[in-house]
Amino acid sequence: MRGITKKCCLAMFLIAGFTAFAQNKTGKSSPVDLTVTLTIDDAVKYALEHSSTLKSNDIDLDMKRRAKNNSWNVFLPDVSAMATVGRSNKVYKQTMTGVVPDYDANEEAHWSQQGNIVASISASLNLSLAYISTISAAYKQYELQEISWEKVQNETIVNVRKLFYGLLLQKKSLEIQHTSLENLKNRYIQADANYKNGVIPEIQLLQAQVAYQNKKPEVEQLERTYKQQLDMFAFVIGFPMDSNLDITGEIEPTFVDVDGDVLIERYSSQSIDSKTLDKNLEILKSNLNAINFQSYTPALSLSYGLQPVHLGNASDMFSDIGSEKWMENGKLSFTLAWNLTNMLPWSKNRQNAQDLRDNIKKLEIQKQQLSENQKMNVRKNIDTLTQSKEQIEAMRRNVTVAQRSYDMTVRSYRSGTTEYLALKDAQAQLDQAKLALENQKFNYISALLDLENTLSINLVDSYTKNTEETN
């Protein structure tokens, strides 16, 4: 049955996408008004696939992955090639009186001066122990981005779930108000008939009419608000704004029995926020090691170059290959360089190292603050869960009592022994009891989502699994 539902939902998505495409092409709305109804799992899945925030985060992850995979490029030598052909502005000739300009020289003579053809190719490679820490930092940067990607994904899931349940709460409230409006309408119709038959005075007819007419615009405003919130929800999950969207589901929390101290001890160090701080600490320590290597160890530079020089005419450079007219001026060199200034305590290098040490201390302080903040949030959320669970049980009993009171008041009103105002009060009390119950269910689910997000775990699945194993 679940597979059939998913296939139907996918078909509806495709139809909605085609309708939106056709509307954009023609500029006209489709005559068929299609509404796509999402469950909470459908909404979360759609958001994970279409959210703009997640797409941007995917690009950041790809950038860090590319930097990690190519971090070894610090060992690539710098290779360059050059070729020069020169034309002499003046040509000189040897005479009895010395070297003088040859004003009668042809064009070929301008290109035949010795050394006018020079080529070179060189390669150099710098080696330093600091490169090891640099490569390590690139890997840790990618791992940090993976943690960030997971955090954004989890926050997206939590936000979508909260918004979805908030919309369900609005929808439930709207349904209750619709029921109340329908009851008022029926009472108004009944009162009109009773008044025409002389059963009730005109005052009761007017009371029923005023109550119905006052309720109608209130319900219409709730409908507009609900549709606006649906549009906002569609924007958040990346759903096409020109499609009709609706949601379905129930606000029914899964109650969990957890111990705050056990949760903190078991999961606090595994939370995404803790992992983020730990990875940032590792990156800063890698950068500090790189600076220390730059300060206290020399760097080795390897260089090799070829520089052939042709001493003959340019037109003969290929025929002269292998002859003495080609000279080779290249060389191989090894250079060991050590910047001793970087070792001085007040140098820029050592000041940067000190800044890194201070930032490491700051992150360690943040870790302590995070640990305390997690304890506070976990205990706060567990208190909210405990309180909400107790209130939900009490409110369910209250709804039962309010329903019985309302049913008895309706029967009494129909028999003529109860005034209309008493019936109206009973209806209001029943609506209030139902809304209070749904609102408290939402509070429980919201607190549970916050607790799961704080510790980066799925408490419902863990609690259900442990309960099944115990049984």
KOLNUSE-657807 format. One record per residue: x, y, z of N, C-alpha, C in turn. Coordinates in steps of 0.05 Angstrom, whole numbers, plus 5000, padded with zeros to 4 digits. Last residue first. Layout:
% KOLNUSE-657807
XYZXYZXYZ
...
END
This chain:
% KOLNUSE-657807
523148865506520848685506521548415495
528149075493527549015521525148825523
527749155438529748965448529148885477
523649535437523149275425525149075435
526249955463523849845475523249565464
530350075428531049975455528649845468
527350255384529050015381529749895409
524850705405523250485395524850235394
529351025416527550935438525850695430
531451095365533050965386531250865408
527151355339528151095329529750955350
526851815372524551645368525351375359
531852065370530951945395528651755391
536852125332534052075327533051925351
541652665343540752385344537852375337
544153155358544553035331543952735332
543053445403544953215406545453075380
539653835382541853915401543953695402
535953545353537753725339540153805356
533153295395534553135375536653305360
530953755419532753575434534353405415
527653945378529854115389531953945404
524053525374525753595351528153765360
521653575425523053325418524953375394
519154065421521354035441522953785435
515453945380517454155376519754125395
512253555405513753485381516053685376
510053875446511653635452513453565428
507354275418509554345436511254105442
503453955392505454095376507854175393
500453815437501753605421504053725404
498554325450500454195468501853955455
495154405407497454585411499454465430
491254015414492954005391495454185394
489154205464490353935462492253925438
487154705449489254685470490654415469
483154555413485554705404487754695424
479554285448480754145425483354285416
478254705484479454455494480854305471
475855065448478255145463479754895473
471354775432473354865413475954935426
468754735482469554495468471754565447
467755265495469355105513470354855499
464255405453466855545455468755375473
459855075464461255045439464055165441
458355295514459155015512460754955487
456855805498459055775516460155485515
452355685466454655815454457155785472
448955475505449855305483452355425470
448155935535449355705547450455505527
445556255497448156335507449656105521
440555995492442455995470445256065479
438355625549438455855533440755835512
434755015557437255155559437255395540
430054755545430654805574433254955578
428754595494427754855503428354915532
430854165469428354125485427254375496
435354385448433354305430430654255444
438254465495437454695480435154625461
439253935510437654105528436554355513
442453775469439953635473438053805490
446754135477445354125452442553995455
448553975528447454245524445854265499
450453465517448253495535446853765532
454753605483452553435473450053455491
457953905518456754025494454453865484
459353525556457853765564456453895540
462253175524459853085537458053315545
466453515509464753395489462053305501
468853615558467653835543465753735522
470653105571468653225588467253455573
474353035529472152835533469952965549
477853455539476353445514473953265516
479953285588478453525587476753545562
482952845573480652805591478753045590
486653125542484952925530482452865547
489053425582487453565562485653365546
492053045610489853185624487953315604
495552875569493752685582491452815596
498153375560496653235539494653035550
500653465609498453645601496853515578
504553065608502553075630500153245622
507453225563506152955564503952955585
509353725578507453705556505953435556
512853585620510553755625508453725603
516653275591515153165614512653315620
518353645553517153395545515453275567
520554045586518354115568516853855559
524753755608522653865626520153925609
527653665561526453435575524353525594
529254195549527454045531526153805544
532454295594530154465588528254315570
536453915588534753905612532154075608
538654085539537553815542535653805566
540354615552538254565532537054295534
544354505591542054675597539754625578
547954185562546654085587544154245593
549454545522548054305515546554185539
552154925553549755005539548054755531
556554625569554654725589552054805576
558954525519558154305536556054395557
559955045501558054875487557054645504
563855205538561255345537559155175523
567954855523566854845550564054975552
568755035471567954755476566654725504
570455555480567855515467566855225471
575455435500573555565518570755525507
577755235454577555055477575555175498
577655695423575955465415575655275438
581456005451578756095449576855865442
586155705442585055735470582155825470
586555775387586155505398585055515426
587656325386585056225375584455935384
592756315409590556445423587856355413
595556045369595355925397593056055412
594956415328593756145325593556015353
598056835348595156875343593656605341
603056595347601856655373598856705370
603856555292603756315308602356365335
604057095280601856935269601556675285
608857205306606457335315603957195305
612456915275611956825303609456965315
612057225227611556935228610856835256
613757735241610957685232610157395234
617757725302617357725273614457665266
618857695355617157925347616857935316
622157255360619557255373617757475364
625256985301625257195322622457215334
624856645260625256525286625156735308
624656935213622256815223622456685250
629957055202628357265215625757145226
631956635174632556645203630956855217
629956245127629456515135629756535166
633855855089632755865116632456155124
635055425034634455695044633055675072
639055114991637855075017637555345030
638754914924638955144943637655074969
641854664869640554594894640954824913
641454664797642254784822640654674845
643854584732642454464754643354574780
643454984671644854884695642854754714
644855224603643255134626644855034649
647355394557647955544581646255454605
650055154499648255084521649155214546
650155374430651355364457649255294478
651255244363649355224385650755194412
655655224332654155474332651855474353
657954734330658854904351657355174352
652254294314654754424309655554604332
647354114326649553924331652254054326
644254504278643854334302646054124303
644454794232646754824250646454654275
639654754208641854614195644354614213
636655094241636054804240638354644228
638955604232638955494259638255194259
639755904187641255654189640955514216
636956364191636056184170637455914172
639756644229637256534237636256324216
646756494234644556634221641956494228
649356314299649556364270647156514260
648856174351650756384345650956454315
643556034394644655994367646356234360
643155714456643555974443644855924415
639155374505640755374480640755644466
638355244565638355504551640155484526
634854904616636254874590636055144576
635154794687634354944664636154884639
632754654751634154554728633154704703
632754664821632254804796633954684774
629954604886631354464864630654614838
630554804951629654884925631354744904
628454685017630254594995628954674968
628355055077626854955053628854895031
629554915147630155045121628454915099
625555035206626854845187627354995161
622955415237625155265249626455065231
618755655207620555815224623155665231
615955265180617155485165619155645181
614354965224616254845205617555065188
610755335247613155255262615255125243
606855355207608355595213610955525228
604954825210606154925185607855175190
602854815262605154645255606554735230
598555165255600755235273603255065268
595454865220596555125211598855215229
594154445255595654395230596954645219
591154735293593654605301595354535277
586854895262588555095274591254975282
584554385251585554555229587454765240
583154205302585154055287586354225264
579254585314581654565331583854425316
575354445277576654715275579254715292
573953945297575353965271576654235267
571554095346573953925346575453945319
567154405327569354535343571854365343
564353995300565254235286567554375301
563053635341564853555319565953795304
559553965369562053875382564053785360
555454015331556854255341559454185354
553753485326554953625303556553875312
555353045380553653235367555253385345
558552715410557952635382556252825367
558652915461561152935445560752855416
553352785477554253065474556753095457
551752245484551552365457552752645455
552552055536552851875514553152025487
551852475572554252315574554752155548
546752655556549052835555551652675555
543552195567543752305540546252485537
544152155622545051935605545452035576
541752635639544552585645545752365627
536352565621538052775611540952725616
533151995599534452115622536552315612
526551885570529551915569530552045594
521551635538522351655566525351655567
517251905489519751775496520351825525
511551875447512651945473515151775479
510352165388511251905399512651975425
504552565374507352525382507852245391
500752735323500752525343503652465351
497553065283499453155303499252945326
497252775218496152815244498352905263
496252955148497652825170496252885196
497753345090496053165104497653025126
497453955051498853765068496753585082
497954244986496554195010498053985026
498754684931499954504951498154484975
498854834864497154824888498254604907
504055214834502554964837501054984863
507455644830505055654814503455394815
511855524860509955714871507355724855
514654884869513755094850511555264861
518554824929516254734913515454954894
522554904966523254924938521054824920
521354945019522154675009522854674979
520055495022522255385038523155115027
515655544988518155684981520455564997
511855245016512655164989515255294981
511355575061512455305064513455205037
508856015038511456045050512855775053
504055775022505855895002508655925013
502055655073502655435054504555535032
501156165092503155995105503955755088
496956305059499456455058501656295070
493055935075494055925048496756075045
492156115128493155845123494355825095
490056625118492556595133493856325128
485256485093487256645079489956615092
482756205135483256075110485456225094
482156615173483856385180484556235154
478456925145481057035151483056815158
474056585147475156655121477956775124
472856575201473856335189475056395162
471257115207473457015223474656755210
466757155175469157285166471657195182
463256785207463956735179466456885171
461956975258463856755256464956725227
458057355249460557435261462757225258
453857045229455057245212457757345223
452756715274453556595249454956795231
451157095313453356905318454456785292
446757335287449157495293451557315298
443156895285444057025261446557175265
442256775339443456575322444556695296
439957265356442457175368443856965350
435257275325437357475320440057395332
432556835348433256835319435557025313
431857025399433556795395434356765366
428457455389431057505401432957275397
423557255373425357365353428157405363
422156625407421856915402423957015382
420055995379421956155395421356445389
415555795351416555645374418355815391
413255995305412356105330413355965354
415155845257413055675268412055775295
419056215251416856225232414456065242
422556025290421356295293418856315275
424155545269422655545294421255815298
426955715224424555545221422855555246
431056005249429256135230426655985226
433455595277432155815292430255965274
435555295236433555175253432055395269
439155655215437055555198434755435215
442455715260441055955249438655865231
444355205266442655315287441055555277
447355165219445054985223443155095244
451255555230449455585207446955415210
453755345274452355595277450355645254
455954885251453954855272452355115276
459455125215457254965204455054925225
462955365252461455535233459055375222
465154905275463655095292461855275274
467654695231465554545244463854725261
471355105222469355045201467054885213
474355065269472755315264470655265242
476654575260474954615284473154855280
479654695214477554485213475654515236
483255065235481355155214478954955212
486054745269484554975280482455065260
488454415231486654295251484854515264
491654795205489554655190487454525209
495054945246493355135234490955005219
497554445253496154565275494154775265
499854375203497854185212496154295235
503554795207501454815187499154615194
506854575247505554825251503254875232
508754125220506854085243505454345250
511754405182509654225173507654185196
515554675212513654825196511254655188
518154225235516854425252514754585236
520153985188518353845205516754035223
523554395169521254305152519254155170
527254415212525554655205523154575188
529553905210528153995234526254225227
531753905158529753705165528153795189
535454325163533254345143531054145150
538854125201537254365208534954395188
541053705172539453645196537653885203
543754005132541653805125539853745149
547354295162545254435146543054245139
550353865182548954045200546754185186
552653645137550853475153549153655172
555854075121553753975103551653815119
559354085165557554315159555254235142
561953605156560453645181558453875177
564353725107562453505109560753525134
567754135123565554205106563453975105
571353835154569654035167567254115150
573653535113572053395134570253595149
576153945086574053795073572353655093
579854105125577854295116575554155101
582953645129581153715152579153925144
585553675080583853445086581953505109
588454145088586454125066584553895071
591754005131589754205135587554195113
595153645104593453555126591153745132
597854005071596153795059594153685080
600554305111598654435092596754235079
603753935135601554045151599554185133
607153855091605753625103603353725119
609554335081607554235062605954005074
613454425118610854555122608754445104
617954205098616454035117613654155122
618854345029618854435057617154245074
621454484966620654274985620954385013
620454714901621054784929619854574948
623054664837621354524857622254614885
623154844769624054884796622054764816
625454854703623654734723624854774750
625755144638626755114665624554994682
628355294575626255154590627355094617
629755744522630255644549627855494560
633356044468631055884478631755784506
635056544423635556434449633056284458
637956864372636056654377636756524404
642057234369639357334366637157124370
647257084372645757084397642957194394
649757484319650157274338648457304363
645157694268647157764289647357524309
641457634229643657444229645757504250
637557994218636757754233639057554238
640058374186638958454212638158224230
641158084140643358144158642358244185
636358064114637257824126639557874146
635858584093634158504116635158254130
642658834079639858754072638358654097
646659414090645959134097643059074089
648559914083647659784059646859494064
650560104130647960214121646960074096
653559854181653359774153650559864143
657660214227654960124218655060064188
664159934242662460154235659760044226
670059784273667259684269665559934265
676060014237674559914261671759824253
678660144193678760344214677260254239
677759734160680459784167680659974191
671659424187673259564166676059614176
666159014198668959064205670359204182
659559254211661559114195664359194203
652959194239655659304239657459134222
646259404235648259194228650959324226
641059574281643359644263645159404259
637159284307636459534294638559634274
636358594300638058814307637259064292
631458184327632258324302633958574310
631157554360631557844360632457944333
627257094390628557154365628757454362
626556654443626856934435628356944409
622556254485624156274460624156564451
621255864543621556124530623256104505
617555544595619055534570619055804557
617155264661616755484642618455454618
614454964718615854924692615155154673
614954814783614155034765615855014740
612854154804614954354798613754584780
608453974855608754004826610954214821
607353954908609853824900610153834869
602554184914604754344924607454214916
598653824900599853974878602154164888
596053544938598753454933600153634912
590853734937592653854956595553774952
586753534907589053654892591053784911
582953364942584053164923586453274908
581853844970583153614984584453424964
579354154930581854254943583354024957
574953834920576953884899579553984910
572353874969573253614959575353644938
571154414970573054314990574054034982
567554434927569954594926572054484946
563454094945564954014921567554174919
561554394988562754134993564454044969
559354834960561554874979563054614985
555254564933557454694918559854734936
552054414975553254204959555554324943
550254914992552054765010553354534995
546755024950549055194955551155054972
542954624960544454624935546954794937
541054775010542554535008544154514982
538455254996540655255016542355015014
534555084961536755254951539055264970
531854434960532454674976534854824964
530853954934530454204919531054454935
531853504965532553494937532453764923
529953635015532753545013533653544984
524553745003526353965012529253885009
522653234991522653434970524553664978
523252985041524752885018524853094996
519653295072522553285079524153195055
514853185045515853455046518853465053
514252635053514552735025515753015026
513752615108516052495096516452595067
508852885114511253005125513752885114
505452885050505752795078508352925088
502053325006504553215016504153115045
498353384948498153354977500653204987
497153814897499053614906498953614937
491853944855492953994882494653764890
489954244795491254024808492354104835
485054424756486254524780487354294796
485154494687484954294709486454404733
486354884651483554864660483154674683
492255254667491055004658488154994668
493155934649492855724669491555484657
497856194601495056154611495055924631
502756224579501856464594498956434604
505155824553502855944540501956194554
509555694586509855714557507555874544
507655674637509755864631510055904601
503955254632502955524639505055734632
507254824622505454914601504355194607
509854804672511454854648509654954625
505654684706507054934710508655004685
504354174685502354394684503654664687
508953894697508153934669506254154666
508753894753511054024739510354074710
504053614762504153894771506454034757
505553114741503353254729503453554736
509652984777510253014748508053174734
506752954825508953144822509553204793
503352524814502252794818504353014816
507052114812505552184788504352464790
508752104865510652184844509252264818
503951934889505052204896507052294874
503551424867501451624861502451904866
508051194889507851214860505751424853
506751214944509051364934508951404904
502250874945502051164953504351324942
504550394931502550514913502250804919
507850314975509050344949507150474930
503950245015505750475017507050534990
501749765000500050005000501750255000
END
